[in-house]
Amino acid sequence: MKIKAVSLSVLIALAGLTSQLMAEERADVLERIAPIGKVSVAGEAKPAAAPATQSAAAEAPAAEAPATEAPAAEAAEAASAAEAAPAAGGDALALATQSGCMACHQVATKVVGPAYTEVAAKYKGDAGALDMLVDKVKSGGVGTWGQVPMPPNAHISDDNIRTIVSWVLTH
């Protein structure tokens, strides 16, 4: 009987430790995706709509009112325009960050998805890699890098995806 009680207390302690580690990992993920949006977890209050991107506000002419004062339809239109236009100067890293790619990927470190250096190494010399990866980013997928799925990114323009994937393949 005492063995079961000890085993149960050990299991309870391990469950608490696991819960704490998962909470720390969750906080890290939430921090990485904060520029993109909020996550709703079952049992928690739903977050408010994500604010317009900072880049959209920064690109607005000084004579116009800030995006936070614009009506909701105009703010959504400004966010869509910022999403559709490539980053100034072809800065693919900024475009990848703005598009949400950097929440799960980093240049040299595996996070949720593979590091961009790993992707570039895997497809080095593959003439069809660019088109294949553009399609994969657009439609999502699972299995190439493990069982963690990559969600579809239909909300990002084909031109922006092509810019980001081209940049990824240079690493």
MDAnalysis code that builds the backbone (N, CA, C; Angstrom):
import MDAnalysis as mda
import numpy as np

u = mda.Universe.empty(513, n_residues=171, atom_resindex=np.repeat(np.arange(171), 3), trajectory=True)
u.add_TopologyAttr("name", ["N", "CA", "C"] * 171)
u.add_TopologyAttr("resid", np.arange(1, 172))
u.add_TopologyAttr("resname", ["MET", "LYS", "ILE", "LYS", "ALA", "VAL", "SER", "LEU", "SER", "VAL", "LEU", "ILE", "ALA", "LEU", "ALA", "GLY", "LEU", "THR", "SER", "GLN", "LEU", "MET", "ALA", "GLU", "GLU", "ARG", "ALA", "ASP", "VAL", "LEU", "GLU", "ARG", "ILE", "ALA", "PRO", "ILE", "GLY", "LYS", "VAL", "SER", "VAL", "ALA", "GLY", "GLU", "ALA", "LYS", "PRO", "ALA", "ALA", "ALA", "PRO", "ALA", "THR", "GLN", "SER", "ALA", "ALA", "ALA", "GLU", "ALA", "PRO", "ALA", "ALA", "GLU", "ALA", "PRO", "ALA", "THR", "GLU", "ALA", "PRO", "ALA", "ALA", "GLU", "ALA", "ALA", "GLU", "ALA", "ALA", "SER", "ALA", "ALA", "GLU", "ALA", "ALA", "PRO", "ALA", "ALA", "GLY", "GLY", "ASP", "ALA", "LEU", "ALA", "LEU", "ALA", "THR", "GLN", "SER", "GLY", "CYS", "MET", "ALA", "CYS", "HIS", "GLN", "VAL", "ALA", "THR", "LYS", "VAL", "VAL", "GLY", "PRO", "ALA", "TYR", "THR", "GLU", "VAL", "ALA", "ALA", "LYS", "TYR", "LYS", "GLY", "ASP", "ALA", "GLY", "ALA", "LEU", "ASP", "MET", "LEU", "VAL", "ASP", "LYS", "VAL", "LYS", "SER", "GLY", "GLY", "VAL", "GLY", "THR", "TRP", "GLY", "GLN", "VAL", "PRO", "MET", "PRO", "PRO", "ASN", "ALA", "HIS", "ILE", "SER", "ASP", "ASP", "ASN", "ILE", "ARG", "THR", "ILE", "VAL", "SER", "TRP", "VAL", "LEU", "THR", "HIS"])
u.atoms.positions = np.array([
    [0.813, -1.184, 0.000],
    [0.000, 0.000, 0.000],
    [0.869, 1.264, 0.000],
    [1.944, 1.270, 0.764],
    [2.815, 2.438, 0.804],
    [3.512, 2.654, -0.528],
    [3.823, 1.599, -1.222],
    [4.478, 1.734, -2.533],
    [3.571, 2.488, -3.482],
    [2.291, 2.184, -3.489],
    [1.353, 2.891, -4.348],
    [1.267, 4.360, -3.959],
    [1.265, 4.662, -2.673],
    [1.187, 6.048, -2.220],
    [2.435, 6.818, -2.635],
    [3.600, 6.196, -2.512],
    [4.832, 6.845, -2.940],
    [4.804, 7.031, -4.440],
    [4.410, 6.031, -5.176],
    [4.349, 6.124, -6.627],
    [3.379, 7.207, -7.063],
    [2.239, 7.295, -6.390],
    [1.262, 8.319, -6.731],
    [1.816, 9.705, -6.452],
    [2.520, 9.883, -5.335],
    [3.082, 11.201, -5.029],
    [4.173, 11.573, -6.032],
    [4.950, 10.585, -6.475],
    [5.972, 10.837, -7.493],
    [5.309, 11.254, -8.795],
    [4.243, 10.563, -9.174],
    [3.524, 10.918, -10.395],
    [2.943, 12.317, -10.310],
    [2.405, 12.670, -9.163],
    [1.843, 14.006, -8.983],
    [2.942, 15.058, -9.097],
    [4.096, 14.786, -8.497],
    [5.224, 15.725, -8.585],
    [5.698, 15.871, -10.027],
    [5.791, 14.751, -10.745],
    [6.208, 14.803, -12.145],
    [5.191, 15.550, -12.999],
    [3.919, 15.341, -12.723],
    [2.881, 16.054, -13.469],
    [3.001, 17.552, -13.243],
    [3.287, 17.960, -12.024],
    [3.470, 19.379, -11.727],
    [4.666, 19.955, -12.451],
    [5.763, 19.220, -12.499],
    [6.970, 19.664, -13.195],
    [6.701, 19.766, -14.683],
    [6.046, 18.755, -15.244],
    [5.711, 18.771, -16.668],
    [4.824, 19.958, -16.987],
    [3.838, 20.208, -16.147],
    [2.935, 21.339, -16.345],
    [3.711, 22.649, -16.328],
    [4.659, 22.786, -15.410],
    [5.455, 24.003, -15.308],
    [6.310, 24.181, -16.562],
    [6.947, 23.105, -17.039],
    [7.771, 23.190, -18.243],
    [6.927, 23.557, -19.457],
    [5.734, 22.976, -19.563],
    [4.857, 23.293, -20.681],
    [4.426, 24.750, -20.620],
    [4.163, 25.266, -19.429],
    [3.765, 26.664, -19.280],
    [4.899, 27.590, -19.696],
    [6.145, 27.247, -19.340],
    [7.289, 28.061, -19.728],
    [7.464, 28.030, -21.238],
    [7.323, 26.856, -21.854],
    [7.452, 26.740, -23.304],
    [6.329, 27.522, -23.984],
    [5.113, 27.421, -23.451],
    [3.973, 28.133, -24.016],
    [4.211, 29.633, -23.957],
    [4.748, 30.116, -22.857],
    [5.023, 31.545, -22.724],
    [6.043, 31.990, -23.770],
    [7.052, 31.156, -24.042],
    [8.058, 31.464, -25.047],
    [7.417, 31.560, -26.432],
    [6.544, 30.608, -26.755],
    [5.867, 30.616, -28.056],
    [4.958, 31.840, -28.172],
    [4.199, 32.136, -27.119],
    [3.311, 33.300, -27.149],
    [4.093, 34.591, -27.340],
    [5.273, 34.676, -26.730],
    [6.102, 35.868, -26.887],
    [6.580, 36.017, -28.333],
    [6.959, 34.874, -28.968],
    [7.427, 34.923, -30.357],
    [6.327, 35.320, -31.330],
    [5.090, 34.902, -31.072],
    [4.022, 35.199, -32.025],
    [3.282, 36.487, -31.685],
    [3.622, 37.149, -30.598],
    [2.923, 38.370, -30.173],
    [2.832, 39.426, -31.274],
    [3.881, 39.645, -32.105],
    [3.739, 40.659, -33.154],
    [2.692, 40.279, -34.208],
    [2.321, 39.012, -34.272],
    [1.414, 38.537, -35.312],
    [-0.015, 38.460, -34.814],
    [-0.231, 37.977, -33.623],
    [-1.587, 37.836, -33.128],
    [-1.610, 37.194, -31.765],
    [-2.785, 36.961, -31.276],
    [-2.974, 36.345, -29.974],
    [-3.518, 34.939, -30.156],
    [-3.262, 34.077, -29.186],
    [-3.726, 32.698, -29.221],
    [-4.843, 32.549, -28.203],
    [-5.912, 31.889, -28.606],
    [-7.015, 31.613, -27.697],
    [-6.896, 30.176, -27.231],
    [-6.829, 29.972, -25.939],
    [-6.690, 28.647, -25.362],
    [-8.013, 28.286, -24.718],
    [-8.451, 27.035, -24.891],
    [-9.714, 26.588, -24.326],
    [-9.769, 26.920, -22.840],
    [-10.863, 27.524, -22.406],
    [-11.028, 27.865, -21.003],
    [-10.567, 29.268, -20.650],
    [-9.888, 29.948, -21.570],
    [-9.437, 31.319, -21.309],
    [-10.299, 32.289, -22.100],
    [-10.336, 33.520, -21.652],
    [-11.072, 34.550, -22.379],
    [-10.433, 34.745, -23.747],
    [-11.258, 34.973, -24.750],
    [-10.719, 35.184, -26.099],
    [-10.062, 36.549, -26.171],
    [-8.886, 36.636, -26.860],
    [-8.191, 37.919, -26.966],
    [-8.921, 38.845, -27.933],
    [-8.664, 40.129, -27.782],
    [-9.216, 41.119, -28.698],
    [-8.552, 40.960, -30.047],
    [-9.138, 41.551, -31.072],
    [-8.579, 41.466, -32.419],
    [-7.166, 42.030, -32.409],
    [-6.300, 41.440, -33.236],
    [-4.908, 41.886, -33.309],
    [-4.846, 43.309, -33.837],
    [-3.977, 44.163, -33.275],
    [-3.856, 45.537, -33.758],
    [-3.197, 45.574, -35.123],
    [-3.361, 46.682, -35.827],
    [-2.704, 46.856, -37.122],
    [-1.202, 46.771, -36.910],
    [-0.491, 46.303, -37.916],
    [0.954, 46.141, -37.773],
    [1.634, 47.481, -37.601],
    [2.760, 47.466, -36.898],
    [3.508, 48.691, -36.680],
    [4.036, 49.235, -37.992],
    [4.395, 48.335, -38.928],
    [4.948, 48.804, -40.189],
    [3.908, 49.579, -40.974],
    [2.627, 49.196, -40.886],
    [1.575, 49.926, -41.581],
    [1.457, 51.329, -41.011],
    [1.543, 51.473, -39.681],
    [1.460, 52.785, -39.054],
    [2.689, 53.623, -39.396],
    [3.853, 52.991, -39.449],
    [5.085, 53.712, -39.742],
    [5.114, 54.214, -41.181],
    [4.462, 53.479, -42.102],
    [4.477, 53.853, -43.501],
    [3.415, 54.893, -43.831],
    [2.486, 55.191, -42.914],
    [1.422, 56.158, -43.167],
    [2.029, 57.561, -43.231],
    [1.560, 58.389, -44.178],
    [2.061, 59.764, -44.251],
    [1.741, 60.514, -42.967],
    [2.586, 61.492, -42.617],
    [2.428, 62.234, -41.369],
    [1.123, 63.011, -41.335],
    [0.592, 63.435, -42.483],
    [-0.625, 64.225, -42.521],
    [-1.860, 63.415, -42.155],
    [-1.803, 62.095, -42.317],
    [-2.950, 61.254, -42.023],
    [-3.008, 60.938, -40.537],
    [-4.210, 60.621, -40.067],
    [-4.379, 60.221, -38.675],
    [-3.752, 58.854, -38.476],
    [-3.242, 58.546, -37.278],
    [-2.673, 57.225, -37.023],
    [-3.715, 56.134, -37.251],
    [-3.250, 54.933, -37.552],
    [-4.139, 53.812, -37.853],
    [-5.092, 53.521, -36.703],
    [-4.694, 53.813, -35.457],
    [-5.551, 53.513, -34.317],
    [-6.774, 54.414, -34.285],
    [-6.732, 55.583, -34.953],
    [-7.862, 56.489, -34.971],
    [-8.750, 56.274, -36.196],
    [-8.300, 55.491, -37.171],
    [-9.065, 55.253, -38.392],
    [-10.211, 54.303, -38.098],
    [-11.305, 54.398, -38.873],
    [-12.392, 53.428, -38.714],
    [-11.873, 52.017, -38.965],
    [-12.594, 51.035, -38.462],
    [-12.154, 49.635, -38.541],
    [-11.914, 49.197, -39.981],
    [-12.774, 49.582, -40.903],
    [-12.613, 49.155, -42.299],
    [-11.327, 49.711, -42.893],
    [-11.022, 50.988, -42.592],
    [-9.797, 51.584, -43.119],
    [-8.563, 50.944, -42.502],
    [-8.627, 50.609, -41.213],
    [-7.498, 49.963, -40.545],
    [-7.250, 48.594, -41.146],
    [-8.322, 47.838, -41.419],
    [-8.169, 46.516, -42.028],
    [-7.587, 46.641, -43.427],
    [-8.037, 47.673, -44.182],
    [-7.521, 47.879, -45.536],
    [-6.033, 48.225, -45.497],
    [-5.622, 49.053, -44.527],
    [-4.216, 49.418, -44.387],
    [-3.367, 48.199, -44.046],
    [-3.886, 47.333, -43.170],
    [-3.157, 46.114, -42.810],
    [-3.036, 45.200, -44.010],
    [-4.094, 45.087, -44.820],
    [-4.049, 44.246, -46.021],
    [-3.040, 44.791, -47.018],
    [-3.011, 46.116, -47.174],
    [-2.065, 46.726, -48.107],
    [-0.633, 46.483, -47.653],
    [-0.384, 46.579, -46.350],
    [0.958, 46.327, -45.825],
    [1.349, 44.879, -46.040],
    [0.385, 43.958, -45.918],
    [0.651, 42.538, -46.116],
    [0.962, 42.237, -47.579],
    [0.252, 42.915, -48.485],
    [0.388, 42.623, -49.908],
    [1.664, 43.211, -50.498],
    [2.153, 44.317, -49.979],
    [3.320, 44.974, -50.542],
    [4.599, 44.388, -49.975],
    [5.601, 44.127, -50.824],
    [6.881, 43.649, -50.294],
    [7.512, 44.696, -49.389],
    [8.309, 44.256, -48.456],
    [8.970, 45.173, -47.536],
    [9.868, 46.119, -48.313],
    [10.022, 47.329, -47.812],
    [10.838, 48.328, -48.482],
    [12.239, 47.802, -48.718],
    [12.754, 48.018, -49.929],
    [14.112, 47.596, -50.250],
    [14.249, 46.092, -50.392],
    [13.135, 45.375, -50.508],
    [13.204, 43.929, -50.657],
    [13.711, 43.232, -49.409],
    [13.518, 43.820, -48.253],
    [14.004, 43.230, -47.016],
    [13.159, 42.002, -46.663],
    [13.605, 40.852, -47.094],
    [12.844, 39.614, -46.904],
    [12.727, 39.221, -45.439],
    [13.709, 39.534, -44.629],
    [13.620, 39.220, -43.201],
    [12.467, 39.988, -42.569],
    [12.350, 41.274, -42.885],
    [11.240, 42.068, -42.360],
    [9.911, 41.526, -42.877],
    [9.869, 41.125, -44.120],
    [8.658, 40.566, -44.709],
    [8.302, 39.234, -44.040],
    [9.303, 38.403, -43.776],
    [9.069, 37.130, -43.085],
    [8.565, 37.365, -41.668],
    [9.104, 38.361, -40.998],
    [8.656, 38.688, -39.649],
    [7.227, 39.203, -39.678],
    [6.950, 40.114, -40.578],
    [5.611, 40.702, -40.724],
    [4.583, 39.628, -41.084],
    [4.976, 38.648, -41.855],
    [4.058, 37.604, -42.316],
    [3.852, 36.500, -41.286],
    [4.633, 36.493, -40.225],
    [4.466, 35.505, -39.164],
    [5.402, 34.317, -39.262],
    [6.255, 34.283, -40.258],
    [7.157, 33.136, -40.458],
    [8.122, 32.951, -39.285],
    [8.584, 34.076, -38.723],
    [9.614, 34.012, -37.694],
    [9.066, 33.551, -36.343],
    [7.756, 33.388, -36.229],
    [7.189, 32.842, -34.994],
    [7.564, 31.372, -34.843],
    [7.717, 30.668, -35.965],
    [8.026, 29.234, -35.932],
    [9.391, 28.892, -36.515],
    [10.002, 29.808, -37.248],
    [11.296, 29.559, -37.888],
    [12.289, 30.638, -37.483],
    [13.560, 30.280, -37.471],
    [14.646, 31.236, -37.279],
    [15.672, 30.934, -38.364],
    [16.610, 31.825, -38.565],
    [17.593, 31.642, -39.626],
    [18.497, 30.447, -39.345],
    [19.090, 30.373, -38.152],
    [20.082, 29.341, -37.879],
    [19.681, 28.343, -36.801],
    [18.502, 28.500, -36.198],
    [18.096, 27.652, -35.088],
    [16.730, 27.047, -35.351],
    [16.602, 25.738, -35.134],
    [15.301, 25.090, -35.249],
    [14.436, 25.549, -34.081],
    [13.214, 25.966, -34.377],
    [12.283, 26.370, -33.326],
    [11.147, 25.366, -33.386],
    [10.006, 25.737, -33.939],
    [8.918, 24.791, -34.184],
    [9.172, 24.113, -35.523],
    [9.513, 24.924, -36.510],
    [9.870, 24.420, -37.834],
    [11.375, 24.461, -38.008],
    [11.852, 23.961, -39.141],
    [13.304, 23.914, -39.366],
    [13.915, 25.306, -39.512],
    [15.213, 25.390, -39.198],
    [15.963, 26.629, -39.426],
    [16.076, 26.847, -40.927],
    [16.133, 28.100, -41.339],
    [16.250, 28.399, -42.762],
    [17.541, 27.855, -43.357],
    [18.594, 27.766, -42.542],
    [19.836, 27.182, -43.049],
    [19.647, 25.703, -43.382],
    [18.811, 24.994, -42.592],
    [18.516, 23.587, -42.861],
    [17.714, 23.445, -44.159],
    [16.755, 24.329, -44.357],
    [15.928, 24.289, -45.573],
    [16.811, 24.528, -46.796],
    [17.661, 25.545, -46.722],
    [18.545, 25.862, -47.846],
    [19.478, 24.695, -48.159],
    [20.015, 24.053, -47.131],
    [20.922, 22.914, -47.345],
    [20.184, 21.741, -47.977],
    [18.962, 21.480, -47.526],
    [18.187, 20.351, -48.043],
    [17.883, 20.519, -49.531],
    [17.595, 21.741, -49.965],
    [17.169, 21.973, -51.344],
    [18.245, 22.591, -52.225],
    [19.493, 22.632, -51.736],
    [20.599, 23.196, -52.520],
    [20.744, 22.423, -53.836],
    [20.787, 23.158, -54.931],
    [20.948, 22.538, -56.249],
    [19.668, 21.991, -56.854],
    [18.548, 22.075, -56.167],
    [17.269, 21.581, -56.673],
    [16.591, 22.710, -57.444],
    [16.549, 22.597, -58.766],
    [16.007, 23.649, -59.619],
    [14.517, 23.890, -59.371],
    [13.775, 22.888, -58.959],
    [12.341, 23.035, -58.738],
    [11.978, 23.399, -57.313],
    [12.966, 23.604, -56.454],
    [12.701, 23.846, -55.028],
    [11.904, 25.118, -54.792],
    [12.233, 26.187, -55.495],
    [11.554, 27.461, -55.255],
    [10.041, 27.324, -55.466],
    [9.640, 26.816, -56.632],
    [8.209, 26.679, -56.912],
    [7.539, 25.699, -55.954],
    [8.210, 24.594, -55.645],
    [7.646, 23.599, -54.739],
    [7.447, 24.182, -53.343],
    [8.437, 24.933, -52.843],
    [8.336, 25.509, -51.508],
    [7.307, 26.647, -51.448],
    [7.188, 27.420, -52.525],
    [6.155, 28.461, -52.565],
    [4.782, 27.809, -52.423],
    [4.557, 26.724, -53.177],
    [3.283, 26.004, -53.079],
    [3.079, 25.434, -51.684],
    [4.139, 24.894, -51.100],
    [4.038, 24.283, -49.778],
    [3.740, 25.328, -48.703],
    [4.373, 26.489, -48.782],
    [4.101, 27.559, -47.817],
    [2.654, 28.024, -47.967],
    [2.192, 28.146, -49.203],
    [0.829, 28.616, -49.456],
    [-0.216, 27.634, -48.930],
    [-0.007, 26.321, -49.181],
    [-1.034, 25.331, -48.828],
    [-0.776, 24.607, -47.513],
    [0.421, 24.720, -46.947],
    [0.746, 24.023, -45.704],
    [1.161, 22.593, -45.978],
    [1.511, 21.871, -44.932],
    [1.914, 20.481, -45.106],
    [2.464, 19.891, -43.823],
    [2.766, 18.609, -43.894],
    [3.315, 17.892, -42.749],
    [4.125, 16.711, -43.266],
    [5.154, 16.332, -42.526],
    [5.901, 15.127, -42.849],
    [7.320, 15.334, -43.315],
    [7.611, 16.416, -44.002],
    [8.965, 16.632, -44.513],
    [9.965, 16.856, -43.387],
    [9.542, 17.588, -42.344],
    [10.427, 17.930, -41.236],
    [9.931, 17.333, -39.931],
    [9.122, 16.297, -39.994],
    [8.556, 15.693, -38.799],
    [7.043, 15.793, -38.843],
    [6.421, 15.558, -37.716],
    [4.962, 15.507, -37.682],
    [4.300, 16.799, -37.211],
    [5.069, 17.859, -36.981],
    [4.475, 19.138, -36.626],
    [4.039, 19.798, -37.938],
    [2.736, 20.044, -38.103],
    [2.262, 20.593, -39.374],
    [2.612, 22.063, -39.547],
    [2.841, 22.437, -40.801],
    [2.976, 23.847, -41.151],
    [1.604, 24.284, -41.636],
    [1.036, 25.305, -41.020],
    [-0.304, 25.729, -41.440],
    [-0.265, 26.389, -42.814],
    [-1.381, 26.373, -43.525],
    [-1.430, 27.074, -44.808],
    [-1.318, 28.576, -44.602],
    [-0.755, 29.251, -45.575],
    [-0.567, 30.699, -45.499],
    [-1.209, 31.383, -46.705],
    [-2.461, 31.050, -46.966],
    [-3.187, 31.596, -48.110],
    [-3.389, 33.105, -48.001],
    [-3.268, 33.659, -46.801],
    [-3.457, 35.098, -46.593],
    [-2.252, 35.927, -47.047],
    [-1.135, 35.272, -47.365],
    [0.068, 35.976, -47.811],
    [0.114, 35.890, -49.334],
    [0.405, 36.998, -49.986],
    [0.419, 37.016, -51.454],
    [1.506, 36.088, -52.001],
    [1.259, 35.579, -53.205],
    [2.236, 34.696, -53.862],
    [3.575, 35.402, -54.043],
    [3.543, 36.677, -54.402],
    [4.789, 37.431, -54.590],
    [5.584, 37.528, -53.291],
    [4.892, 37.770, -52.181],
    [5.589, 37.860, -50.899],
    [6.149, 36.502, -50.486],
    [5.380, 35.439, -50.703],
    [5.889, 34.098, -50.380],
    [7.115, 33.797, -51.228],
    [7.068, 34.131, -52.508],
    [8.213, 33.877, -53.410],
    [9.436, 34.665, -52.935],
    [9.243, 35.909, -52.502],
    [10.355, 36.723, -51.995],
    [10.981, 36.072, -50.762],
    [10.129, 35.628, -49.843],
    [10.626, 35.020, -48.599],
    [11.337, 33.705, -48.898],
    [10.726, 32.837, -49.711],
    [11.332, 31.538, -50.011],
    [12.648, 31.711, -50.759],
    [12.704, 32.654, -51.689],
    [13.973, 32.924, -52.401],
    [15.066, 33.306, -51.424],
    [14.706, 34.141, -50.459],
    [15.661, 34.566, -49.436],
    [16.086, 33.388, -48.560],
    [15.123, 32.539, -48.158],
    [15.432, 31.371, -47.337],
    [16.443, 30.481, -48.061],
    [16.244, 30.277, -49.350],
    [17.126, 29.378, -50.112],
    [18.536, 29.931, -50.293],
    [18.780, 31.189, -49.940],
    [20.141, 31.755, -50.037],
    [20.987, 31.453, -48.824],
    [20.397, 30.894, -47.788],
    [21.145, 30.644, -46.543],
    [21.898, 29.381, -46.676],
])
